[in-house]
């Protein structure tokens, strides 16, 4: 996915101020009050032991996808670096339902939880929600590119399942996704060519 990312999107390197801010956050230096999900006015997420789990409820009467679930579990077990999985299929075949099942069945394999986003949402809003899930607030960073870089850096330190559902424009979601670390990124899309672009 790295090659596809580098070929199709011009990445903007974060400014020195943003890099310094991220280093302070990693080292927990110079921080005042860290915003929580509640203080940001965001909806409360379902959590177990303060680990974020932002996934919709299980779909009732889900059946017939045992082979796919087993495949996902096997791929997740083998990961050593960021693993990107793209699930492509036309509308109505159950991409979202299968993603929900994967997230529920595999949540215990991710010590830093499961993040979920609808690709149609504003990237800045997604980034804010994901940061808040871990108690961070990057809204004070002036440039959106630097805020997204800070969220990518935060996620690079996590072992999380990151699901982005309904991707139709790769450039909208790529700036949110870490390219290093041990997370698994699961995209759903109706466009097989887009799945190839995403990796």
N, C-alpha and C positions, 0 to 999 in steps of 0.2 A: 504493500500500500504506500510505502514511503516514496517509491519512484513515481507512482501516479500522483501523489500529493505534490511532489516537487515540480512535475511537469505541468500540471494544470492550474496551480494556484501560486501567485506571487506572495510569498510570506514576507511580512514586515518584522524585522528584528525589534525586540523591545528596547526602549530607551534605557540609558544607564540608571535613571531614577527608578524605573520599574524593576530592573534587575536587583538594585539595592533593596527595594521594598520587599521583593520576594525572598531575598536572603535573610532579612530581618524576621519575616514571618516564619521561615523554616527554623531559624534559631530562637524564635520567640523573644526577640529583643525589641525594646522600644514600643511595645504594644500597649495600648490603653484597653478600653473595654472592647472585647471581641463580640461582634453582633451575632445573635442567634437567629434561628429561623423565625421565632416568635417576634423578636424585636424588629425584624425587617418587615413585619406585617405579612409574611408569606403563609400559605396554608400549612398546617401541621402535617408532617409526613408520618406514615406508619413506621415505627422504629422498634428494633429489638436491641436492648442494651446500648442505646444511643447510636446504633449503626443505621445509616439511612437506608430506607427501602421505599423508593418512590414509584412502585409498580402498581398498575391497575389491578383490581381483584381478578381472581381466577375466572376463566370463562366456564360457565356451566355446560355440562354434557360434552366436554372436549374428549375426543377419542381418535384413534387411528394414526397417531403420530409417534408411536413408540420408537421406531427406527430413527427418526429425526432427533428426538430427545436424547437417545443413546449416543448419537453422533456428536451432538453438542457437548454432552458431558465428557466424552472422550477427548475432544479437541481442547476443552477447558483444562483438563488434567495435564495435557501435554505442554501447555504454554510456559514459556520462559521469558518472553518479551511481550510487548503489546501485540495482542492478537486481534485482527480485524476480520469479522465475518459479515458478509452481506447476503441477505436473504431476499431474492427477487422473485416476484410472482404477480400476476395480474390481480386487480382488486377483487376481493371476495374469496380468495383461496385460503385465507387464514394466516397471513404473515404476522399480523398483530397478535392474534390468538396464540400462535406458536411461541412468539417472543415472550408473552406473558407467562406461558407455561415454563419456558426455559428459565426465566428470571425466578419464578417461585421454586422450581425444582433445584436450581443451582445456587441459590442465595447463600447457603452455608459454606460454599467453596470460596467466598470472597469476604475476607476479613474486614474490608472497608465498605461493604454494602453494595447496593444496586441503585444506580441513578437512571432515571427515565426522562425522555423528552420527546415531545411531538416536533418533528422537523419544521412544521409550519410556524412554530413560535419564533419570536425574535431571538436571535443568538445572544444578545445582551441579557435578556430575561432568563434564558436557559442558564447562562454562565452565573448569573446572580443567584439563582435557585440552587445550583450545584455547589457554589461556594458556601452558601448559607447552610447547606446540609452538613458541612464540616466546621461550621462556626466562623467562617471568614466573610469579610465584607470588602470587596475591591471597588465599590462604587466611587470611592474617593480618587481613584486613578483616572486622570482626565481623559486619556485617549482610549477608545473602545478596543483598539488593537492591543494595547498594553494590558487592559483588563482581561481580554481573552488569553493573552500569553500567561498572565498570572494564574488563571484557572487551569490552563494546560500544565503549568509547572506544578500546581497543587496536585493535580490528578496523576502526574508522573510519579508522585510519592505514594500513591495508593495502589491497593489491589482490589479493584472494583469491577463490577460488570456495568458497562455503560450502554444503554439501549437508546437508539434514536430511531423513532418510528416514522415511516412515511416520507423518506427523503426523496425530493424531486429536483433539488439543486445542490450539487456537491459542494459548491463554494460557500454555501450558508453554514454547513455543519463542520467542514474540515478545520476551521480555526478553533473549534471547541475541543478537538480530540487530541489527547497526548500521543506523541510518537515514541515515547520511551516509558519504561516502567513495566509492570506486570498485570495491567488491566486487560480486560477483554471488551472490545467494542463490537456491538451488534447493531447493524443498520438493517432496516427493512425498506424496500423500494419496489415500485412497480416496473422499473426500467432496468433491464439486464445490462445495457451499456453503462448506465450510471453505476451499477454494482461493480462493474469492471474498473471504472474510474476510481471508485472508493477503495478498491483493493480486494 
